[in-house]
Amino acid sequence: MVDLNSQTIRYIKGIGQTRADKFQKLGIESVGDLLSFFPKRYEDLSQSVSFLTAPKDEKVAIVATVRGNVESYRTKNNLRIFSCLVSDENDTFAKITIFNNVFDAKKLTVGKKFIFYGKVQRDSYGLNMPSPEILEISNLKIRPVYRQTAGLNSKFISACISNAILKYGEDIADSLPSKIKSDYKLIEKKDAIEQVHFPTSFDLLEKAKNRLIYEELFIFSLGILKLKSAKKQKSDTVIKDDYSKDFDKLIPFEPTSYQKTALQEIIKDFVSPYPMRRLLQGDVGSGKTYVAAAAAYTAIRNQYQVAFMAPTEILANQHFETLSNYFKNKKIKISLLTSSTTKKARNEILENLKSGEINLVVGTHSLLSTDVEFSNLGFVVTDEQHRFGVLQRKALENKGRQVNVLVMSATPIPRTLALSVYADLDISIMKGRPSNRKKIKTYRIDSSIRKRCFDFIKKQIDSGRQAYIVCSLIEENEEMSQLVSAEDYYKKIKNSAFKNYRVALIHGQMKSKEKEQIMQEFKQGNIDVLVSTTVIEVGIDVPNATVMLIENAERFGLSALHQLRGRIGRGKEQSYCILLSDSKSQKTNERLQVLVKTDDGFKISEADLKLRGPGDFFGSKQHGLPEFKLADMLNDISVFNRAMSDAKKILDKDFDLSEKEQIDLEYELEKMFKKI
């Protein structure tokens, strides 16, 4: 049997090297890639309707016969228009209008029958269908529609897939165990591939999707369970003694019940004979850093080193400062390692990490460098886990011997979805905010009262507070000129509404040192208004900032808005978040009202998922696990649960997938997880 994932598509009829290069833009290189490039939607040309019953503003297929000769004329701007009368099978007449398309017009000979696919319009002259697609009767079927790119339209992609199935159909491997196919009445893989691309009925299309979705989730489950299997190996890194209560004497506040519970779960993992693999999922401002610090303190007191990795320098600096304050009266040596660390300081840090003199290192991706070596690494903390891939996290873990791992995320996700995205981890959930923080008051406004909003911000500043103004763009873009540009906005308000105040700009394209300098100035109170893009979404802690205005709020997802809002309300004073949007869309209003009504990140994330779907919710490959081609964790969670249960049974009997029937599973597993 031919390995379809090693076969180039260039030899498929109609492709060749030039088009093969274009297919690469769609992520398609092999025959296997092409066959698993599934349609994004389908057009129903299988059922013909009549002109009278056609729904308004919806494309339909109508079988009709040409009844009159084609007439044509030119408009003043030299546009050539063709028209003729046709009648459907109920003898209802309508006018077909074609614009500048001589090829289609020549098809329309009197007495010939076609499928006309388009929208039916009704006016004072009767029924008409402008610019329909004109197809032969043999095309009366369900038609796949594919994602396109320059030089490759959906029709051509469909033809290439058809040719691939003709040439390689018998080589499509079926990896699912026969018992599973039998238990769930799943169709064969070859039949599923054919039906998902060229369905002969919607019933068979559904069966094909069910088969492929189950297989995708089953392979995913096998991979996740194998990743998680590290817990089965006994660890040399056992943290025996709990010093978390001693740590509480170092902090000036009483931990919340959620913080205490999460810490207890971590300590329980520490003292077990297996390495910890735990996700600490906490809402914005729930106090995850305290939990990580208390766990780090326990690990250090047990003579282990701790590595704390953050995705940005701003966040790494924030954690370094917080942890330094926590441990300032203890004999704990903490260092910061980022790309901005000088060569001399870096060499000293590397030497002290290797000798064991440094107890705790905070850093960015710099910690992943091969020259970073530890004397006795026992505990790894990764903050904002969704910004790192699984393999990046593993690279840091491998610098110790079966180390304990805590990954933290401030993106609340419904538990069922978290089980899929972070399925190789145990999960601790933290809700609520520390008791000394007030709920942020959130308002939705439009630009008609922007002046009142500015006056309110000035009032806050005059009382000694600071403000953020968030814009979605860095610089002006002609195609998006209706949106607020951060740079132009900054220049404008600095010279007008806020000319008597200290205004600064920060965005992601600035150099790290420049961003860090601006943030330090803001934290020290030397800046009144900070105009920013979403670079402030993660990790900036300025308790004196009490107001945030978000321009063009409709441009952000709910979870992103919630993350941004979490940058204020970090002190004892009342804070205010103002969502400014001129959108008239009812859907936009519903979305923004969710933020106005609640500050519960888990409720917000559920609303975000319902409105946008998991793909947009996480962003492209953001969570570092394989992307699904058909499966949708929001809608297919029951299938996932079944697949996970079946995968466990398989691995319990044959963990290495070495049995004859499981060999293809191992191959599919490697293919799915090879790019993470």
PyMOL commands that set and color helices and strands:
alter all, ss='L'
color gray80, all
select helices_A, chain A and resi 9-11+16-24+31-35+102-107+137-139+154-171+178-184+189-197+202-232+244-248+257-271+288-301+313-326+343-355+365-368+385-387+390-397+415-421+447-462+478-480+486-494+512-523+534-536+553-555+558-565+586-597+601-618+637-653+660-673
alter helices_A, ss='H'
color red, helices_A
select strands_A, chain A and resi 41-44+60-66+71-74+80-88+93-99+113-118+121-123+126-130+133-135+142-145+277-282+305-309+334-337+360-363+377-383+404-409+426-430+441-445+466-470+503-506+529-532+545-550+576-580
alter strands_A, ss='S'
color yellow, strands_A
deselect
rebuild
show_as cartoon
